[in-house]
Amino acid sequence: MSWAGFKKSINRANTTLLQKTGQIERTVDHEFTDEEAKFKAYEKECAALQKQSKAYLDGIRGMASAQTRIADSVEIFYNATDKLSDGALAANAYKRALEDLDHSITRELDAPYRTTIMEPVGRLNAHFPTINEHINKRNKKLLDYDAARSKLNKTLAKPGDDPTRLPKAQQEHDEAKEVFDLLNDQLISELPQLLSLRVPYFDPSFEAMIRIQCKFAEEGYEKLSGVQRYFDDSVREDYAAGQLDAQVEAVLQEMRELSICGAA
């Protein structure tokens, strides 16, 4: 930081302190405050959207990976008894279906999801630091303007003997006001425009999200539906009638009756 910049920082800190003690009037701009609040809310939601978008992709990958590991275990269970049984054939088909689904995520979901959703959201968020720099600059110039206005008012109240004091204070005030008004008007004008563009910007990504999710669900249903042919048609009816629960409970009871599962 240059010496001039350091002096400005000290002066602004002093102005802030004097405003807190009521010695310098603080400019209140409700219009800008409202627009800034809307922008901050928008910025927060966009950051959350970026985080959640990544979490969704990570979740899909994690689910596919977990399913594949489950299939590995199931296949081992059934193949350990009879590799040609209906259960073993179903377990093998289940494993192949989930492996295909896992590969399709990498091949058909990962890259499109990044291109159409994560990258656009990331590019949008990349603009926010620059916008915040403009807001911070505007706030600094407001402090300069408030200080210059206070100095001018004090000079008007007590001009003193120096004839150059009032014109100098007036010039400093006018220059500070001009710089502040320029930044303030720009932000008040452009922040609403930025927010109004959010829907057309997100439209393609929103559509892509729906299509990608739909495709993933359809592929999962299609691949896993092929495994159902290894099961008897009555299985679903038995489940609805509560008979499968009874079968499971019966097997558990047989396990409990084994000596190694009984109480010591």
C-alpha positions as CSV (number, residue, x, y, z in Angstrom):
1,M,0.0,0.0,0.0
2,S,1.3,3.5,-0.9
3,W,1.7,6.3,1.6
4,A,-1.4,8.0,0.0
5,G,-3.4,4.8,0.3
6,F,-2.3,4.4,3.9
7,K,-3.4,7.9,4.8
8,K,-6.8,7.3,3.2
9,S,-7.3,4.2,5.2
10,I,-6.4,6.1,8.4
11,N,-8.8,8.9,7.5
12,R,-11.6,6.5,6.7
13,A,-11.1,4.6,10.0
14,N,-11.3,8.0,11.8
15,T,-14.4,8.9,9.9
16,T,-16.1,5.6,10.8
17,L,-15.2,6.2,14.5
18,L,-16.6,9.7,14.4
19,Q,-19.8,8.5,12.8
20,K,-20.2,5.9,15.5
21,T,-19.9,8.6,18.1
22,G,-22.4,10.9,16.2
23,Q,-19.8,13.6,15.4
24,I,-20.1,13.0,11.6
25,E,-23.4,12.4,9.9
26,R,-23.7,9.1,8.1
27,T,-25.4,9.0,4.7
28,V,-28.2,6.5,4.6
29,D,-29.1,5.2,1.1
30,H,-32.1,2.9,1.4
31,E,-32.3,2.2,-2.3
32,F,-28.7,0.9,-2.4
33,T,-29.1,-1.0,0.9
34,D,-32.1,-2.9,-0.5
35,E,-30.2,-3.7,-3.7
36,E,-27.1,-4.8,-1.8
37,A,-29.2,-7.1,0.4
38,K,-30.8,-8.7,-2.6
39,F,-27.4,-9.3,-4.2
40,K,-25.9,-10.7,-1.0
41,A,-28.8,-13.2,-0.8
42,Y,-28.3,-14.1,-4.4
43,E,-24.6,-14.6,-3.9
44,K,-25.2,-16.8,-0.9
45,E,-27.7,-19.0,-2.9
46,C,-25.3,-19.3,-5.8
47,A,-22.5,-20.4,-3.5
48,A,-24.9,-23.0,-1.9
49,L,-25.9,-24.1,-5.4
50,Q,-22.3,-24.7,-6.4
51,K,-21.7,-26.7,-3.3
52,Q,-24.9,-28.7,-3.6
53,S,-24.3,-29.4,-7.3
54,K,-20.9,-31.0,-6.5
55,A,-22.4,-32.9,-3.6
56,Y,-25.0,-34.4,-5.9
57,L,-22.4,-35.6,-8.4
58,D,-20.3,-37.0,-5.5
59,G,-23.4,-38.6,-4.1
60,I,-24.3,-40.3,-7.4
61,R,-20.7,-41.6,-7.7
62,G,-20.7,-42.8,-4.1
63,M,-24.1,-44.5,-4.5
64,A,-22.9,-46.3,-7.7
65,S,-19.7,-47.4,-6.0
66,A,-21.6,-48.6,-2.9
67,Q,-24.0,-50.6,-5.1
68,T,-21.1,-52.2,-6.9
69,R,-19.5,-53.3,-3.6
70,I,-22.9,-54.7,-2.4
71,A,-23.2,-56.6,-5.6
72,D,-19.7,-58.1,-5.0
73,S,-20.7,-59.3,-1.6
74,V,-24.1,-60.7,-2.8
75,E,-22.4,-62.6,-5.6
76,I,-19.9,-64.2,-3.2
77,F,-22.8,-65.3,-0.9
78,Y,-24.7,-67.1,-3.6
79,N,-21.7,-68.5,-5.5
80,A,-20.4,-70.0,-2.4
81,T,-23.3,-72.5,-2.3
82,D,-24.4,-73.2,-5.9
83,K,-23.1,-71.2,-8.9
84,L,-25.9,-72.5,-11.1
85,S,-28.8,-71.7,-8.7
86,D,-31.4,-69.1,-9.5
87,G,-30.0,-66.9,-6.7
88,A,-26.5,-67.2,-8.0
89,L,-27.6,-66.3,-11.6
90,A,-29.6,-63.4,-10.2
91,A,-26.6,-62.2,-8.1
92,N,-24.3,-62.4,-11.2
93,A,-26.8,-60.4,-13.3
94,Y,-27.2,-57.9,-10.5
95,K,-23.4,-57.4,-10.4
96,R,-23.2,-56.9,-14.2
97,A,-26.1,-54.4,-14.2
98,L,-24.5,-52.3,-11.5
99,E,-21.1,-52.4,-13.1
100,D,-22.7,-51.2,-16.3
101,L,-24.5,-48.5,-14.4
102,D,-21.3,-47.4,-12.7
103,H,-19.4,-47.2,-16.0
104,S,-22.3,-45.3,-17.6
105,I,-22.1,-42.6,-14.9
106,T,-18.4,-41.9,-15.8
107,R,-19.1,-42.2,-19.5
108,E,-22.5,-40.4,-19.9
109,L,-23.2,-38.4,-16.8
110,D,-20.0,-37.0,-15.3
111,A,-18.8,-34.9,-18.2
112,P,-22.2,-33.5,-19.3
113,Y,-23.0,-32.7,-15.7
114,R,-19.8,-30.8,-15.3
115,T,-20.2,-29.0,-18.6
116,T,-23.9,-28.0,-18.3
117,I,-24.3,-27.4,-14.5
118,M,-21.1,-27.2,-12.4
119,E,-19.0,-25.1,-14.8
120,P,-21.8,-22.4,-15.5
121,V,-22.5,-22.1,-11.8
122,G,-18.7,-21.8,-11.2
123,R,-18.3,-19.1,-13.9
124,L,-21.1,-17.1,-12.4
125,N,-19.7,-17.3,-8.9
126,A,-16.3,-16.1,-10.2
127,H,-17.8,-12.7,-11.0
128,F,-18.9,-12.0,-7.4
129,P,-15.5,-11.0,-6.0
130,T,-15.3,-8.3,-8.6
131,I,-18.8,-7.1,-7.8
132,N,-17.9,-7.0,-4.1
133,E,-14.8,-5.0,-4.9
134,H,-17.1,-2.3,-6.5
135,I,-19.4,-2.4,-3.5
136,N,-16.4,-2.0,-1.1
137,K,-15.0,0.8,-3.2
138,R,-18.4,2.5,-3.2
139,N,-18.5,2.3,0.6
140,K,-15.1,3.8,0.9
141,K,-16.0,6.7,-1.3
142,L,-19.1,7.2,0.8
143,L,-16.9,7.7,3.8
144,D,-14.8,10.2,1.9
145,Y,-18.0,12.0,0.9
146,D,-19.4,12.1,4.4
147,A,-16.0,13.4,5.7
148,A,-15.8,16.1,3.0
149,R,-19.5,17.2,3.7
150,S,-18.8,17.4,7.4
151,K,-15.7,19.5,6.8
152,L,-17.6,21.8,4.4
153,N,-20.4,22.3,6.9
154,K,-17.9,23.1,9.7
155,T,-16.1,25.6,7.4
156,L,-19.4,27.3,6.5
157,A,-20.2,27.6,10.2
158,K,-16.8,29.0,11.0
159,P,-15.1,30.3,7.8
160,G,-12.0,31.6,9.6
161,D,-9.5,34.2,8.3
162,D,-8.1,32.0,5.4
163,P,-10.0,33.0,2.2
164,T,-8.9,29.8,0.5
165,R,-10.3,27.5,3.2
166,L,-14.0,27.5,2.0
167,P,-13.3,27.1,-1.7
168,K,-11.0,24.3,-1.0
169,A,-13.5,22.5,1.3
170,Q,-16.2,23.1,-1.3
171,Q,-14.0,21.6,-4.1
172,E,-13.2,18.6,-1.9
173,H,-16.9,18.1,-1.2
174,D,-17.9,18.3,-4.8
175,E,-15.2,16.0,-6.0
176,A,-16.0,13.4,-3.3
177,K,-19.7,13.6,-4.1
178,E,-19.1,13.2,-7.8
179,V,-17.0,10.1,-7.4
180,F,-19.4,8.6,-4.9
181,D,-22.5,9.3,-7.0
182,L,-20.9,7.8,-10.0
183,L,-20.2,4.5,-8.2
184,N,-23.5,4.5,-6.3
185,D,-25.6,5.2,-9.4
186,Q,-23.8,2.4,-11.3
187,L,-24.5,-0.2,-8.6
188,I,-28.1,0.8,-8.1
189,S,-28.6,0.6,-11.8
190,E,-26.7,-2.6,-12.6
191,L,-27.3,-4.8,-9.5
192,P,-31.0,-5.3,-10.4
193,Q,-30.0,-6.0,-14.0
194,L,-27.6,-8.7,-12.7
195,L,-30.4,-10.4,-10.7
196,S,-32.9,-10.1,-13.5
197,L,-30.5,-12.2,-15.7
198,R,-30.3,-15.1,-13.3
199,V,-33.3,-17.0,-14.7
200,P,-32.3,-16.9,-18.4
201,Y,-28.8,-17.8,-17.2
202,F,-29.9,-20.8,-15.2
203,D,-32.6,-22.0,-17.6
204,P,-30.2,-24.3,-19.7
205,S,-28.5,-25.7,-16.6
206,F,-31.9,-26.4,-14.9
207,E,-33.1,-28.2,-18.0
208,A,-29.8,-30.2,-18.3
209,M,-30.2,-31.2,-14.6
210,I,-33.6,-32.6,-15.2
211,R,-32.6,-34.5,-18.3
212,I,-29.4,-35.9,-16.7
213,Q,-31.3,-37.1,-13.6
214,C,-34.0,-38.6,-15.8
215,K,-31.5,-40.4,-17.9
216,F,-29.7,-41.8,-14.9
217,A,-33.0,-43.0,-13.4
218,E,-34.1,-44.5,-16.7
219,E,-30.8,-46.4,-17.1
220,G,-30.9,-47.6,-13.6
221,Y,-34.5,-48.9,-14.0
222,E,-33.7,-50.5,-17.3
223,K,-30.6,-52.3,-16.1
224,L,-32.1,-53.5,-12.8
225,S,-35.3,-54.5,-14.5
226,G,-33.4,-57.2,-16.4
227,V,-32.4,-58.8,-13.1
228,Q,-36.1,-59.3,-12.1
229,R,-36.6,-62.1,-14.6
230,Y,-34.5,-64.3,-12.3
231,F,-37.2,-64.0,-9.6
232,D,-40.6,-65.7,-9.5
233,D,-43.5,-63.4,-10.3
234,S,-45.1,-64.3,-7.0
235,V,-42.3,-62.6,-5.0
236,R,-43.9,-59.1,-5.3
237,E,-47.3,-60.5,-4.3
238,D,-45.8,-62.3,-1.4
239,Y,-44.1,-59.2,-0.2
240,A,-47.3,-57.2,-0.4
241,A,-49.1,-59.9,1.6
242,G,-46.4,-59.9,4.3
243,Q,-45.4,-63.4,3.5
244,L,-41.7,-62.5,2.8
245,D,-41.5,-61.0,6.3
246,A,-42.7,-64.3,7.7
247,Q,-40.2,-66.3,5.6
248,V,-37.3,-64.0,6.9
249,E,-38.5,-64.4,10.5
250,A,-38.6,-68.2,10.1
251,V,-35.1,-68.3,8.8
252,L,-33.9,-66.1,11.7
253,Q,-35.6,-68.4,14.1
254,E,-33.7,-71.3,12.7
255,M,-30.5,-69.4,13.2
256,R,-31.4,-68.6,16.8
257,E,-31.9,-72.3,17.4
258,L,-28.3,-73.1,16.4
259,S,-26.0,-73.6,19.3
260,I,-23.5,-71.0,18.1
261,C,-26.2,-68.4,18.1
262,G,-27.9,-69.3,21.3
263,A,-27.3,-67.7,24.7
264,A,-24.1,-68.8,26.5
